[in-house]
C-alpha cells in the first residue's frame, strides 16, 4: 500500500485501499472478541449493519480496486484464491485459502504456481464458479479502461507486460492455464515466493465473461461472496448489500456474514462519523466505520468515558512514517550529515505531534515492528527519546559544519498528523538544539506528492510514509530500496535513489523463498543492512483507534489491516 496521500486507492480503506489503516492488534481494552451492550454478547445472525465512511467505495469493480488482503467492504462481495486470516493480532497476518483448497503449490523454483478450486462454489445466480472465470477476471484487469489495481501481475506474469486485456486481445494470457474447471496455473517471469499474498488481491476474483459489462460492471458485479450488491449510488457513495443465498459457509471458513444487510454510507465528515458512533442513536447503534480514526482531541474525550472507551478498537497496520534524504542533493550526499540528523531527532516530540503515544509509537527501524515483516529490533543511531544533540554536533563538525547548518524540510500542509506541519515543526525544534537551522517548505497535498515522487524535483530532505500491500518485508522494502524500481519518468518511491547491487541481489534471493518465516528473517536482516546507509530516519508507526456502535459484537482486528474486519461483525 503506497502512501495514501499519493495513491488513495491503496489500501481500500487505508485500504488503502488504502483506505486501509495498522505490532499487536487488539479488539479493545478487554481483548474480548465479543462486544456489545445487553446480557448476551454472543454474535447471532440477522439485522442490518450500517457503515459510516468518509471516502466513498469508488470503482467497485474487482479489476479496479487496489486493496490489501481483498479489502474490507469489497471482501463481502468478492472472494479470491487466497485471503487474509480473519483473526485478531499476529495470527491475522497470515495468508489462508479462500476459493482455493490451499495457498498454492509452487514449482521447485517458485516460477509456477498451481491452485485447485474448492467444490461447490457458486455465484449469486447459482451458476458454478470455474477456473476460467478467475483467468478472465485477471485478464480484464489489464484493460486500460479498468486500470487502478495492483501492478504486480503485469510485472510477474510471463508475457503480460504489454497485454491490453480481453476487449482488445481476445487471445488472453498464455501465462495463465486452466486445464480443467477447478485448476488454474500461473507462469511467472521470476521466482516469487509471496505469490499467495498477491492472490488475495481483488484481481483474482472470478468474473463470468457472459456477465461482464465493462466499465458498468461496478454497478452490479456478480457476487462470489456472502453478499450481493443491490444498490450502488453516486459511484460508491451509498452501497447496499444483501445476502447471496448461494454462498455457502461450508466453502468459506473466513467470513462470518452475520448481518442480513449491510448499508454503506459515505461522504461524511470524520467528526460527524465519530459523533454518530459515540451517540449510537437508532441505526447508528449497529454502525461501524472502515476508514475513520479517532483524532487526538476525540480520543481524549472518549478515554474519559468508560462506556465509550470500551467501544474503541485498537489496531496496528504495517506502516512507517519517516524522514527521507535525497543523497544527490547537498549536504545530504554526506552520510555524516544524514547520521547527525538521525541522532538529533527527538522522537518523543514527534510522537506528541502525531497525537501522543496512544496514536503513534516511536520507530528506529524502517520495517514495522511486527513478526510477519521480519522485524529485527535495532537502533543504529541511538539517541534516546529526546535526541542526542552532542553526538549530532560532533558528526557535523567531522563533516565540515562546525558552525552549524541550514537546510530545508519539505512537508505537506494536509492535517494528517504524518507529513503535516505539526511533525515538521517538532523536527525543526529538535534539530535546532544540534545547531541545525531548518526552514520549512509546506506544500498543498497534490503539489507535495508531485514534488517528492518525481526524480527531477525530489527535494533533499522531506517527510514521507509507506504502507505495505501485504504483511511482509517484500512490498515494504523493495519499492523503496530496490534500484531497479527507480522510475525516472513517473511516480518514483525509491526516495534515496539507492541502487546497490548487493541489496538488489538479496531482494531477488529472498523472493525465491516459499518458506515465508525464513523469508521474514532475511527481510529483517536486510532492513538493518540498508539502515546503515542512513537514507531514512524512521520516526513512528501509527496506531489506529476506531469507535463502534454500542450494539456491535465480535470486533476482530488483525495485524494485516489494523482495522475492524467487517466480515466478522455481528449486530445481534
RODO-2510 file (C-alpha; in nm, 4 decimals, decimal comma):
residues 572
     n   res          X          Y          Z
     1     x     0,0000     0,0000     0,0000
     2     x     0,1669     0,3138    -0,1094
     3     x     0,1364     0,6386     0,0693
     4     x    -0,2353     0,7202     0,0987
     5     x    -0,1820     1,0837     0,0060
     6     x    -0,0221     0,9672    -0,3177
     7     x    -0,2381     0,6788    -0,4213
     8     x    -0,5502     0,6791    -0,2075
     9     x    -0,6733     0,3626    -0,3728
    10     x    -0,4009     0,1635    -0,1959
    11     x    -0,5475     0,0118     0,0904
    12     x    -0,9255     0,0258     0,0121
    13     x    -0,9816     0,1830     0,3371
    14     x    -0,6420     0,2878     0,4458
    15     x    -0,7339     0,0483     0,2267
    16     x    -0,5824     0,1528     0,1186
    17     x    -0,7113     0,0675    -0,0014
    18     x    -0,5761     0,2240     0,1230
    19     x    -0,8030     0,3222     0,2504
    20     x    -0,6696     0,0832     0,4975
    21     x    -0,5163     0,1667     0,8083
    22     x    -0,2226    -0,0984     1,1401
    23     x     0,2560    -0,4719     1,6390
    24     x    -0,0058    -0,6384     1,8249
    25     x    -0,3589    -0,5554     1,7421
    26     x    -0,6355    -0,5848     1,9953
    27     x    -1,0080    -0,5700     1,9655
    28     x    -1,0429    -0,3328     2,2558
    29     x    -0,9402    -0,2656     2,6145
    30     x    -1,0574    -0,6088     2,7313
    31     x    -0,9240    -0,8024     2,4314
    32     x    -1,2656    -0,9638     2,4096
    33     x    -1,3816    -1,0753     2,0669
    34     x    -1,7491    -1,0364     2,1504
    35     x    -1,8593    -0,6819     2,2292
    36     x    -2,1902    -0,5081     2,2641
    37     x    -2,4470    -0,3998     2,5177
    38     x    -2,7021    -0,6259     2,6775
    39     x    -2,6685    -0,9551     2,8598
    40     x    -2,5950    -1,1771     2,5604
    41     x    -2,2630    -1,0957     2,3961
    42     x    -2,2743    -1,3988     2,1663
    43     x    -2,2926    -1,2956     1,7992
    44     x    -2,6054    -1,4050     1,6125
    45     x    -2,7242    -1,3831     1,2532
    46     x    -2,9647    -1,1130     1,1437
    47     x    -3,0122    -0,7374     1,1455
    48     x    -2,8607    -0,4522     0,9456
    49     x    -2,5024    -0,3350     0,9782
    50     x    -2,4528     0,0333     0,8949
    51     x    -2,1112     0,1519     0,7744
    52     x    -2,0345     0,5242     0,8126
    53     x    -1,7381     0,6290     0,5999
    54     x    -1,5625     0,9398     0,4838
    55     x    -1,4411     0,8040     0,1492
    56     x    -1,6886     0,6513    -0,0976
    57     x    -1,6200     0,2968    -0,2156
    58     x    -1,5411     0,4111    -0,5695
    59     x    -1,4669     0,1813    -0,8623
    60     x    -1,6462    -0,1169    -0,7084
    61     x    -1,5051    -0,3469    -0,9736
    62     x    -1,2555    -0,6160    -0,8713
    63     x    -1,0291    -0,5182    -1,1611
    64     x    -1,0006    -0,1572    -1,0474
    65     x    -0,9652    -0,1920    -0,6711
    66     x    -0,6262    -0,1635    -0,5041
    67     x    -0,6732    -0,3441    -0,1755
    68     x    -0,4751    -0,5365     0,0808
    69     x    -0,5980    -0,8853     0,1592
    70     x    -0,9086    -0,8336    -0,0534
    71     x    -1,0176    -0,5134     0,1152
    72     x    -1,2862    -0,4638     0,3778
    73     x    -1,6244    -0,3915     0,2192
    74     x    -1,5090    -0,5467    -0,1129
    75     x    -1,4317    -0,8775     0,0569
    76     x    -1,8010    -0,9175     0,1401
    77     x    -1,8761    -0,9456    -0,2329
    78     x    -1,5507    -1,0598    -0,3910
    79     x    -1,3804    -1,3852    -0,2987
    80     x    -1,0276    -1,4544    -0,4200
    81     x    -0,7954    -1,7543    -0,4478
    82     x    -0,6471    -1,6749    -0,1070
    83     x    -0,7362    -1,4242     0,1627
    84     x    -0,6180    -1,2884     0,4956
    85     x    -0,6743    -1,4897     0,8114
    86     x    -0,9668    -1,3236     0,9916
    87     x    -0,8246    -1,3341     1,3445
    88     x    -0,7037    -1,0828     1,5986
    89     x    -0,3468    -0,9600     1,6089
    90     x    -0,0481    -1,1522     1,4797
    91     x    -0,2474    -1,4568     1,3651
    92     x    -0,4408    -1,2285     1,1313
    93     x    -0,1269    -1,1500     0,9309
    94     x    -0,1282    -1,4992     0,7787
    95     x    -0,2492    -1,5812     0,4279
    96     x    -0,5072    -1,8629     0,4073
    97     x    -0,7106    -2,0348     0,1321
    98     x    -1,0335    -1,8755     0,0091
    99     x    -1,1721    -2,0067    -0,3204
   100     x    -0,8733    -2,2404    -0,3432
   101     x    -0,8138    -2,5549    -0,1419
   102     x    -0,4742    -2,4300    -0,0256
   103     x    -0,2480    -2,1253    -0,0559
   104     x    -0,0933    -2,2551    -0,3758
   105     x     0,1521    -2,5244    -0,4836
   106     x     0,4795    -2,3823    -0,6180
   107     x     0,7234    -2,5423    -0,8562
   108     x     1,0720    -2,6054    -0,7214
   109     x     1,1923    -2,2611    -0,8290
   110     x     0,8621    -2,0822    -0,7431
   111     x     0,8069    -1,9684    -1,1022
   112     x     0,4938    -2,1808    -1,1469
   113     x     0,2015    -2,1732    -0,9026
   114     x    -0,0921    -2,4135    -0,9187
   115     x    -0,4295    -2,3788    -0,7452
   116     x    -0,7302    -2,6087    -0,7198
   117     x    -1,0745    -2,4594    -0,6538
   118     x    -1,2994    -2,5943    -0,3800
   119     x    -1,6047    -2,7929    -0,4837
   120     x    -1,9483    -2,6349    -0,4742
   121     x    -1,8519    -2,2703    -0,5356
   122     x    -2,1369    -2,0625    -0,6808
   123     x    -2,2176    -1,7076    -0,7911
   124     x    -2,5213    -1,5143    -0,6698
   125     x    -2,7258    -1,6552    -0,9592
   126     x    -2,6462    -2,0145    -0,8667
   127     x    -2,4074    -2,0854    -1,1544
   128     x    -2,0763    -2,2574    -1,0814
   129     x    -1,7519    -2,0643    -1,0354
   130     x    -1,4771    -2,2019    -1,2588
   131     x    -1,1059    -2,1555    -1,3054
   132     x    -1,1768    -1,9928    -1,6442
   133     x    -1,3716    -1,7216    -1,4602
   134     x    -1,0698    -1,6408    -1,2454
   135     x    -0,8461    -1,6311    -1,5513
   136     x    -1,0902    -1,3965    -1,7231
   137     x    -1,1215    -1,1774    -1,4127
   138     x    -0,7449    -1,1339    -1,4069
   139     x    -0,7233    -1,0667    -1,7806
   140     x    -0,9849    -0,7921    -1,7733
   141     x    -0,7827    -0,6142    -1,5018
   142     x    -0,5251    -0,5423    -1,7755
   143     x    -0,7762    -0,3413    -1,9816
   144     x    -0,6774     0,0286    -1,9802
   145     x    -1,0367     0,1334    -1,9116
   146     x    -1,0330    -0,0785    -1,5942
   147     x    -0,6988     0,0403    -1,4575
   148     x    -0,6360     0,1055    -1,0906
   149     x    -0,5467    -0,2318    -0,9433
   150     x    -0,2129    -0,3565    -0,8156
   151     x     0,0627    -0,3632    -1,0819
   152     x     0,2265    -0,6903    -0,9800
   153     x     0,0555    -0,9188    -1,2312
   154     x     0,1807    -0,7116    -1,5235
   155     x     0,5332    -0,7425    -1,3844
   156     x     0,5214    -1,1037    -1,2706
   157     x     0,3277    -1,2976    -1,5366
   158     x     0,5158    -1,4213    -1,8428
   159     x     0,4309    -1,2110    -2,1483
   160     x     0,1998    -0,9754    -1,9594
   161     x     0,3977    -0,6516    -1,9831
   162     x     0,2185    -0,5253    -2,2946
   163     x    -0,1107    -0,7121    -2,2650
   164     x    -0,4138    -0,4824    -2,3080
   165     x    -0,6920    -0,7033    -2,1753
   166     x    -0,9567    -0,9265    -2,3373
   167     x    -1,1541    -0,6447    -2,5003
   168     x    -0,8618    -0,5729    -2,7348
   169     x    -0,6766    -0,9041    -2,7250
   170     x    -0,9215    -1,1929    -2,7177
   171     x    -0,6381    -1,4444    -2,7190
   172     x    -0,5863    -1,3968    -2,3457
   173     x    -0,2758    -1,4583    -2,1402
   174     x    -0,0861    -1,7801    -2,2125
   175     x     0,0801    -1,7409    -1,8715
   176     x    -0,2487    -1,8466    -1,7070
   177     x    -0,3613    -2,2005    -1,7847
   178     x    -0,6911    -2,3662    -1,6901
   179     x    -0,6527    -2,7379    -1,7704
   180     x    -0,9926    -2,8105    -1,6140
   181     x    -1,2761    -2,6252    -1,4396
   182     x    -1,1119    -2,6432    -1,0969
   183     x    -0,7429    -2,5962    -1,1801
   184     x    -0,5559    -2,2759    -1,2590
   185     x    -0,1808    -2,2467    -1,3221
   186     x     0,0304    -1,9290    -1,3240
   187     x     0,3671    -1,8988    -1,5033
   188     x     0,5919    -1,6223    -1,3684
   189     x     0,8912    -1,4367    -1,5081
   190     x     1,0941    -1,4953    -1,1948
   191     x     1,0649    -1,6771    -0,8616
   192     x     0,8019    -1,5223    -0,6366
   193     x     0,7623    -1,6954    -0,3016
   194     x     0,4980    -1,4440    -0,1951
   195     x     0,2546    -1,5215    -0,4754
   196     x    -0,0046    -1,6453    -0,2187
   197     x    -0,0149    -1,2901    -0,0785
   198     x    -0,0752    -1,1448    -0,4231
   199     x    -0,3603    -1,3909    -0,4773
   200     x    -0,5544    -1,2052    -0,2043
   201     x    -0,5919    -0,9003    -0,4318
   202     x    -0,9370    -0,8492    -0,5853
   203     x    -0,7958    -0,9004    -0,9362
   204     x    -0,8145    -1,2733    -0,8505
   205     x    -1,1930    -1,2501    -0,8161
   206     x    -1,3852    -1,4717    -1,0621
   207     x    -1,5828    -1,2796    -1,3253
   208     x    -1,8241    -1,4662    -1,5570
   209     x    -1,7431    -1,3489    -1,9095
   210     x    -2,1096    -1,3543    -2,0159
   211     x    -2,1985    -1,1114    -1,7357
   212     x    -1,9112    -0,8674    -1,7934
   213     x    -2,0479    -0,5214    -1,8749
   214     x    -1,7112    -0,3481    -1,8942
   215     x    -1,6943    -0,0138    -1,7150
   216     x    -2,0536    -0,0597    -1,5949
   217     x    -1,9722    -0,3848    -1,4178
   218     x    -1,9098    -0,1943    -1,0928
   219     x    -2,2798    -0,1090    -1,0744
   220     x    -2,3680    -0,4740    -1,0238
   221     x    -2,0652    -0,7028    -1,0045
   222     x    -2,1594    -1,0698    -0,9834
   223     x    -2,1023    -1,1800    -0,6257
   224     x    -1,8879    -1,4755    -0,5251
   225     x    -1,9023    -1,3765    -0,1559
   226     x    -2,1685    -1,3799     0,1163
   227     x    -2,3335    -1,0565    -0,0013
   228     x    -2,4504    -0,9179    -0,3347
   229     x    -2,4851    -0,5550    -0,4434
   230     x    -2,8467    -0,4390    -0,4637
   231     x    -2,7738    -0,0660    -0,4775
   232     x    -2,4739     0,1427    -0,5813
   233     x    -2,5437     0,5166    -0,5889
   234     x    -2,3071     0,8000    -0,6842
   235     x    -2,0074     0,5771    -0,7552
   236     x    -1,9974     0,4002    -0,4224
   237     x    -2,1276     0,6791    -0,2008
   238     x    -2,4224     0,4618    -0,0992
   239     x    -2,3881     0,0852    -0,1242
   240     x    -2,6498    -0,1619    -0,0078
   241     x    -2,5565    -0,5277     0,0213
   242     x    -2,7916    -0,8173     0,0883
   243     x    -2,7326    -1,1875     0,1339
   244     x    -2,6110    -1,4005    -0,1550
   245     x    -2,8274    -1,7065    -0,0916
   246     x    -2,5946    -1,9256    -0,2977
   247     x    -2,2940    -1,8504    -0,0778
   248     x    -2,2156    -2,1421     0,1488
   249     x    -2,0296    -2,1147     0,4764
   250     x    -1,9089    -2,4704     0,4163
   251     x    -1,6799    -2,3340     0,1427
   252     x    -1,5785    -2,0202     0,3338
   253     x    -1,4044    -2,0589     0,6674
   254     x    -1,3157    -1,6896     0,6921
   255     x    -1,6286    -1,4731     0,6556
   256     x    -1,8900    -1,4974     0,9309
   257     x    -2,1548    -1,2946     0,7438
   258     x    -2,3764    -1,2401     1,0484
   259     x    -2,5898    -0,9377     0,9338
   260     x    -2,8685    -0,9871     0,6802
   261     x    -2,7948    -0,6483     0,5250
   262     x    -2,5015    -0,4067     0,5036
   263     x    -2,5758    -0,0388     0,4383
   264     x    -2,2639     0,1615     0,3474
   265     x    -2,2972     0,5417     0,3565
   266     x    -2,0012     0,7577     0,2624
   267     x    -1,9063     1,1194     0,2002
   268     x    -1,9423     1,2038     0,5693
   269     x    -1,7171     1,4349     0,7679
   270     x    -1,4913     1,2399     1,0046
   271     x    -1,6077     1,4358     1,3083
   272     x    -1,9699     1,3612     1,2198
   273     x    -1,8914     0,9907     1,1897
   274     x    -1,7339     0,9794     1,5337
   275     x    -2,0168     1,1838     1,6854
   276     x    -2,2765     0,9463     1,5431
   277     x    -2,0891     0,6369     1,6592
   278     x    -2,0471     0,7915     2,0022
   279     x    -2,4171     0,8778     2,0395
   280     x    -2,5261     0,5422     1,8891
   281     x    -2,8830     0,6540     1,8265
   282     x    -3,1169     0,4381     1,6173
   283     x    -2,9388     0,2644     1,3307
   284     x    -2,6087     0,4143     1,4472
   285     x    -2,6085     0,1754     1,7440
   286     x    -2,5257    -0,1010     1,4968
   287     x    -2,2800     0,1045     1,2935
   288     x    -1,9052     0,0902     1,2314
   289     x    -1,6543     0,2775     1,0176
   290     x    -1,3903     0,1222     0,7951
   291     x    -1,1921     0,4408     0,7267
   292     x    -1,2227     0,6949     1,0091
   293     x    -0,9911     0,7106     1,3095
   294     x    -1,0290     0,8962     1,6341
   295     x    -0,8153     1,2091     1,6416
   296     x    -0,6183     1,3288     1,9480
   297     x    -0,8954     1,5563     2,0793
   298     x    -1,1683     1,2970     2,0206
   299     x    -0,9616     1,0246     2,1825
   300     x    -0,9093     1,2389     2,4931
   301     x    -1,2857     1,2725     2,5344
   302     x    -1,3505     0,9047     2,4717
   303     x    -1,0815     0,7929     2,7164
   304     x    -1,2603     0,9754     2,9968
   305     x    -1,5845     0,7876     2,9356
   306     x    -1,5766     0,4237     3,0492
   307     x    -1,8630     0,3160     2,8235
   308     x    -1,7141     0,4805     2,5147
   309     x    -1,3634     0,3572     2,5938
   310     x    -1,4964     0,0015     2,5910
   311     x    -1,6114     0,0582     2,2314
   312     x    -1,2725     0,1624     2,0930
   313     x    -1,0866    -0,0884     1,8775
   314     x    -0,7064    -0,0602     1,8633
   315     x    -0,5020    -0,1799     1,5690
   316     x    -0,1599    -0,1695     1,4076
   317     x    -0,1012    -0,1807     1,0331
   318     x     0,2362    -0,2259     0,8629
   319     x     0,3166     0,1420     0,8147
   320     x     0,6118     0,3704     0,8847
   321     x     0,6395     0,7481     0,8892
   322     x     0,9908     0,8677     0,8184
   323     x     1,2277     1,1403     0,7046
   324     x     1,3649     1,0804     0,3548
   325     x     1,7002     1,2018     0,2240
   326     x     1,7941     1,2559    -0,1392
   327     x     2,1719     1,1935    -0,1387
   328     x     2,2138     1,3651    -0,4752
   329     x     2,1330     1,6968    -0,3054
   330     x     2,3952     1,8668    -0,0876
   331     x     2,4640     1,8434     0,2037
   332     x     2,2717     1,5136     0,2212
   333     x     2,5287     1,3491    -0,0064
   334     x     2,7461     1,3253     0,3072
   335     x     2,6478     1,0277     0,5237
   336     x     2,7795     1,2087     0,8317
   337     x     2,5193     1,4811     0,7814
   338     x     2,2460     1,2188     0,7498
   339     x     2,3756     1,0446     1,0609
   340     x     2,3863     1,3726     1,2519
   341     x     2,0211     1,4375     1,1764
   342     x     1,9388     1,0802     1,2772
   343     x     2,0986     1,1392     1,6182
   344     x     1,9353     1,4802     1,6624
   345     x     1,5740     1,3640     1,6194
   346     x     1,3575     1,3920     1,9302
   347     x     1,1106     1,1086     1,8796
   348     x     0,9123     1,1924     2,1920
   349     x     0,8232     1,5338     2,0497
   350     x     0,7424     1,3786     1,7117
   351     x     0,5124     1,1243     1,8756
   352     x     0,3391     1,4037     2,0653
   353     x     0,2957     1,5963     1,7403
   354     x     0,1372     1,2856     1,5867
   355     x    -0,1264     1,2771     1,8603
   356     x     0,0555     1,1192     2,1524
   357     x     0,1604     0,7692     2,2487
   358     x    -0,1938     0,6348     2,2074
   359     x    -0,1834     0,7141     1,8355
   360     x     0,1851     0,6751     1,7493
   361     x     0,4749     0,4517     1,8547
   362     x     0,8384     0,5622     1,8078
   363     x     1,0303     0,3808     1,5333
   364     x     1,4013     0,3159     1,4924
   365     x     1,3604     0,0534     1,2174
   366     x     1,2163     0,1058     0,8716
   367     x     1,0224    -0,2211     0,8889
   368     x     0,7150    -0,2128     1,1131
   369     x     0,7579    -0,3884     1,4475
   370     x     0,5591    -0,6983     1,3511
   371     x     0,6759    -1,0579     1,3148
   372     x     0,5294    -1,1072     0,9673
   373     x     0,7511    -0,8313     0,8266
   374     x     1,0635    -0,9894     0,9725
   375     x     1,1067    -0,7113     1,2282
   376     x     1,4528    -0,7164     1,3856
   377     x     1,4906    -0,4540     1,6581
   378     x     1,7833    -0,2227     1,6065
   379     x     1,8770     0,1392     1,6691
   380     x     2,1794     0,2327     1,4635
   381     x     2,1857     0,5922     1,5848
   382     x     2,0746     0,5653     1,9495
   383     x     1,9642     0,9000     2,0808
   384     x     1,7112     0,8100     2,3463
   385     x     1,3668     0,9627     2,3401
   386     x     1,4841     1,3237     2,3229
   387     x     1,7711     1,3067     2,0725
   388     x     2,1476     1,3338     2,1183
   389     x     2,2395     1,6878     2,0172
   390     x     2,6014     1,6476     2,1312
   391     x     2,6603     1,3453     1,9060
   392     x     2,4918     1,5264     1,6180
   393     x     2,7208     1,8298     1,6607
   394     x     3,0247     1,6006     1,6700
   395     x     2,9292     1,4436     1,3366
   396     x     2,8522     1,7807     1,1803
   397     x     3,1994     1,9016     1,2798
   398     x     3,3552     1,5951     1,1155
   399     x     3,1521     1,6766     0,8037
   400     x     3,2924     2,0309     0,7965
   401     x     2,9942     2,2090     0,9508
   402     x     3,1364     2,3077     1,2879
   403     x     2,9332     2,6275     1,2842
   404     x     2,6091     2,4527     1,2119
   405     x     2,3961     2,4021     0,9045
   406     x     2,0885     2,5487     0,7382
   407     x     1,8593     2,3108     0,5474
   408     x     1,5011     2,2999     0,4137
   409     x     1,2425     2,0401     0,5159
   410     x     0,9596     1,9813     0,2672
   411     x     0,6276     1,8669     0,4084
   412     x     0,2582     1,8578     0,3292
   413     x     0,0085     2,1100     0,4616
   414     x    -0,2544     1,8366     0,4927
   415     x    -0,3722     1,7899     0,8518
   416     x    -0,2833     1,4228     0,8598
   417     x    -0,0526     1,4155     1,1657
   418     x     0,2010     1,2310     0,9479
   419     x     0,3692     1,4566     0,6939
   420     x     0,1994     1,7726     0,8159
   421     x     0,3205     2,0949     0,9813
   422     x     0,2969     1,9546     1,3360
   423     x     0,5546     1,6868     1,2606
   424     x     0,7761     1,9257     1,0634
   425     x     0,7816     2,1762     1,3487
   426     x     0,8784     1,9069     1,6012
   427     x     1,1732     1,8126     1,3791
   428     x     1,2679     2,1778     1,3332
   429     x     1,2798     2,2305     1,7110
   430     x     1,4879     1,9160     1,7750
   431     x     1,7467     1,9920     1,5089
   432     x     1,7888     2,3473     1,6352
   433     x     1,9444     2,2039     1,9536
   434     x     2,2124     2,0426     1,7366
   435     x     2,2939     2,3663     1,5568
   436     x     2,0864     2,2836     1,2502
   437     x     1,8531     2,5552     1,1287
   438     x     1,5549     2,4058     0,9472
   439     x     1,3467     2,6125     0,7093
   440     x     1,0030     2,4648     0,6464
   441     x     0,8564     2,4327     0,2990
   442     x     0,4886     2,3425     0,3283
   443     x     0,3068     2,2436     0,0098
   444     x    -0,0535     2,1648    -0,0685
   445     x    -0,1047     1,7913    -0,0726
   446     x    -0,1089     1,7374    -0,4505
   447     x     0,1920     1,9647    -0,5041
   448     x     0,3761     1,7875    -0,2241
   449     x     0,3083     1,4446    -0,3744
   450     x     0,4102     1,5547    -0,7219
   451     x     0,7335     1,7080    -0,5957
   452     x     0,8605     1,4248    -0,3769
   453     x     0,7747     1,1478    -0,6245
   454     x     0,9487     1,3000    -0,9251
   455     x     1,3193     1,2219    -0,9548
   456     x     1,3764     1,5577    -1,1223
   457     x     1,2152     1,7628    -0,8443
   458     x     1,2673     1,5473    -0,5345
   459     x     1,3996     1,7668    -0,2507
   460     x     1,6940     1,6702    -0,0341
   461     x     1,5070     1,6484     0,2960
   462     x     1,1356     1,5704     0,3289
   463     x     0,8683     1,3804     0,5181
   464     x     0,7313     1,0562     0,3778
   465     x     0,5479     0,7397     0,4777
   466     x     0,4940     0,3886     0,3478
   467     x     0,2382     0,1142     0,3983
   468     x     0,2520    -0,2481     0,2873
   469     x     0,0408    -0,4156     0,0196
   470     x     0,0562    -0,7261     0,2377
   471     x     0,2261    -0,8057     0,5709
   472     x     0,5743    -0,8937     0,4537
   473     x     0,9095    -0,7238     0,4148
   474     x     0,8985    -0,7619     0,0355
   475     x     0,6395    -0,4979    -0,0604
   476     x     0,7789    -0,2790     0,2158
   477     x     1,1486    -0,2706     0,1315
   478     x     1,1635    -0,3368    -0,2432
   479     x     0,9690    -0,0310    -0,3697
   480     x     1,1802     0,1996    -0,1508
   481     x     1,5253     0,0442    -0,1836
   482     x     1,5415    -0,1725    -0,4985
   483     x     1,7429     0,0260    -0,7523
   484     x     1,5615    -0,1370    -1,0428
   485     x     1,2383     0,0215    -0,9210
   486     x     1,3650     0,3760    -0,9610
   487     x     1,1230     0,5463    -1,2007
   488     x     1,2787     0,8368    -1,3884
   489     x     0,9713     0,9439    -1,5860
   490     x     0,6857     0,8706    -1,3454
   491     x     0,5952     0,8228    -0,9812
   492     x     0,9138     0,7166    -0,8032
   493     x     0,9140     0,5804    -0,4474
   494     x     1,2829     0,4925    -0,4097
   495     x     1,3359     0,8188    -0,2244
   496     x     1,7051     0,7588    -0,1511
   497     x     1,7681     0,6624    -0,5174
   498     x     1,9513     0,3588    -0,3840
   499     x     2,0824     0,1208    -0,6487
   500     x     2,3047    -0,1148    -0,4523
   501     x     2,3772    -0,4408    -0,6364
   502     x     2,4089    -0,6367    -0,3124
   503     x     2,0715    -0,5075    -0,1914
   504     x     1,9076    -0,5860    -0,5257
   505     x     2,0574    -0,9357    -0,5231
   506     x     1,9355    -1,0064    -0,1704
   507     x     1,5840    -0,8948    -0,2636
   508     x     1,5887    -1,1422    -0,5533
   509     x     1,7242    -1,4165    -0,3304
   510     x     1,4557    -1,3678    -0,0644
   511     x     1,1811    -1,3545    -0,3263
   512     x     1,2678    -1,7124    -0,4241
   513     x     1,1786    -1,8425    -0,0783
   514     x     0,8410    -2,0099    -0,0341
   515     x     0,9110    -2,0558     0,3382
   516     x     0,7666    -1,7216     0,4491
   517     x     0,9078    -1,7474     0,8038
   518     x     1,2584    -1,7931     0,6653
   519     x     1,1986    -1,5056     0,4250
   520     x     1,0849    -1,2805     0,7098
   521     x     1,4150    -1,3265     0,8933
   522     x     1,6063    -1,2315     0,5800
   523     x     1,3915    -0,9184     0,5321
   524     x     1,4705    -0,8130     0,8885
   525     x     1,8442    -0,8528     0,8323
   526     x     1,8239    -0,6600     0,5051
   527     x     1,6364    -0,3783     0,6767
   528     x     1,9251    -0,3351     0,9190
   529     x     2,1853    -0,3504     0,6405
   530     x     2,0065    -0,0779     0,4445
   531     x     1,9605     0,1267     0,7620
   532     x     2,3368     0,1586     0,7956
   533     x     2,3346     0,3890     0,4913
   534     x     2,1138     0,6374     0,6790
   535     x     1,8911     0,7110     0,3795
   536     x     1,5879     0,7481     0,6034
   537     x     1,5119     0,8391     0,9622
   538     x     1,2246     0,6219     1,0876
   539     x     1,0020     0,8345     1,3093
   540     x     0,6929     0,6426     1,4194
   541     x     0,4384     0,3753     1,3416
   542     x     0,0754     0,4907     1,3656
   543     x    -0,1785     0,3300     1,5986
   544     x    -0,5414     0,3139     1,4857
   545     x    -0,8259     0,3886     1,7253
   546     x    -1,1821     0,3497     1,5984
   547     x    -1,5203     0,3624     1,7633
   548     x    -1,8003     0,1152     1,7035
   549     x    -2,1714     0,1468     1,7796
   550     x    -2,2943     0,0289     2,1200
   551     x    -2,4656    -0,2816     1,9822
   552     x    -2,1776    -0,4075     1,7692
   553     x    -2,0427    -0,7505     1,8583
   554     x    -1,7461    -0,9635     1,7550
   555     x    -1,4868    -0,6966     1,6832
   556     x    -1,1836    -0,8573     1,5190
   557     x    -0,8748    -0,6523     1,4289
   558     x    -0,5787    -0,8209     1,2622
   559     x    -0,2223    -0,7086     1,2062
   560     x    -0,2883    -0,7377     0,8321
   561     x    -0,5235    -0,4390     0,8142
   562     x    -0,5093    -0,2851     1,1614
   563     x    -0,8815    -0,2079     1,1482
   564     x    -1,2084    -0,3801     1,2279
   565     x    -1,2814    -0,6699     0,9922
   566     x    -1,6307    -0,6079     0,8648
   567     x    -1,6765    -0,9743     0,7680
   568     x    -1,6716    -1,0766     1,1359
   569     x    -1,9121    -0,8196     1,2817
   570     x    -2,2497    -0,9097     1,4293
   571     x    -2,5306    -0,6738     1,5286
   572     x    -2,7446    -0,9192     1,7272
***
